[in-house]
């Protein structure tokens, strides 16, 4: 008898939530430019107050953007949206000088490339 797992090879977020985080990455095109900007910063781990300062908008506006983002990308929580943002950083960020871009590595954990 082996000590193997009965769980198929899936990401831990999918195992915990029943939803693959890359599912949200496929829906990024439904976001406005400002929502994409908020999502990109959300993926860095900033709180609402810091996001508001960075974007020079009211904290209440940040909350509204995050609620719209979560709904549009089909997630349930802000944390899930932040995970999508981290996985899809290369898709969201168009700054070639950005130091957060990951090297292109094929694998199932990567967000799909834009077509």
C-alpha positions in Angstrom: 0.0 0.0 0.0 1.4 3.4 -1.0 1.0 6.7 0.8 -0.3 8.5 -2.3 -3.1 11.0 -2.2 -6.5 10.5 -3.7 -6.6 14.2 -4.8 -5.8 14.8 -8.4 -3.0 17.2 -9.3 -4.7 20.6 -8.7 -3.8 23.8 -7.1 -4.3 24.2 -3.4 -6.7 27.1 -4.0 -8.9 24.9 -6.1 -8.8 22.1 -3.5 -9.9 24.5 -0.7 -12.5 26.6 -2.6 -13.6 24.2 -5.4 -12.6 26.9 -7.9 -9.4 27.3 -9.9 -7.9 30.8 -9.4 -7.1 31.0 -13.1 -10.8 31.0 -13.7 -10.9 34.7 -12.7 -7.9 35.5 -14.9 -9.9 34.4 -17.9 -12.4 37.1 -17.1 -10.0 40.1 -16.8 -11.1 41.6 -20.1 -14.5 42.6 -18.5 -12.7 45.0 -16.1 -12.5 48.7 -16.8 -9.0 50.3 -16.9 -9.4 51.7 -13.3 -10.6 48.3 -12.0 -7.5 46.7 -13.6 -5.3 49.2 -11.9 -7.0 48.6 -8.5 -6.8 44.8 -9.0 -3.1 45.1 -9.9 -2.4 47.0 -6.6 -4.7 44.6 -4.6 -2.4 41.8 -5.7 0.5 43.5 -3.9 -1.2 43.1 -0.6 -2.1 46.7 0.1 -5.1 47.4 2.3 -8.0 49.7 1.3 -6.5 52.8 3.0 -3.2 52.3 1.2 -4.9 51.6 -2.1 -6.9 54.9 -1.7 -3.7 56.9 -1.0 -1.8 55.3 -3.9 -4.7 56.0 -6.3 -5.6 59.3 -4.8 -9.3 58.3 -4.4 -11.6 57.9 -1.4 -11.4 54.6 0.5 -15.2 54.2 -0.1 -14.4 54.3 -3.9 -11.8 51.6 -3.4 -14.3 49.4 -1.7 -16.8 49.9 -4.5 -14.1 49.0 -7.1 -13.1 45.9 -5.2 -16.7 44.7 -4.9 -17.2 45.2 -8.7 -13.9 43.4 -9.4 -14.8 40.4 -7.2 -18.1 40.1 -8.9 -16.8 40.5 -12.5 -14.0 38.0 -12.2 -16.3 35.5 -10.6 -14.6 35.2 -7.2 -16.2 35.3 -3.7 -13.7 37.2 -1.7 -11.2 40.0 -1.9 -8.5 37.5 -1.1 -9.4 35.3 -4.0 -9.3 38.4 -6.3 -5.8 39.3 -4.9 -4.6 35.8 -5.8 -6.0 36.2 -9.3 -4.1 39.5 -9.5 -0.9 37.9 -8.4 -1.2 35.1 -10.8 -2.2 37.4 -13.7 0.3 40.2 -12.9 1.9 39.9 -16.3 -1.5 40.3 -18.0 -2.5 43.3 -15.8 0.8 45.2 -15.8 1.9 46.7 -19.0 5.0 48.4 -17.6 8.1 46.7 -19.1 10.3 48.1 -16.3 8.2 46.4 -13.6 10.4 44.2 -11.4 7.5 42.0 -10.4 7.1 40.3 -13.8 7.9 36.6 -13.6 10.0 34.8 -16.1 8.0 33.0 -18.7 7.7 29.5 -17.3 5.2 27.0 -18.7 3.0 25.4 -16.1 -0.6 24.9 -15.0 -0.3 27.5 -12.2 0.4 30.4 -14.6 -2.4 32.7 -15.7 -3.3 32.3 -19.4 -1.5 34.7 -21.7 -3.7 37.3 -23.5 -4.5 36.5 -27.1 
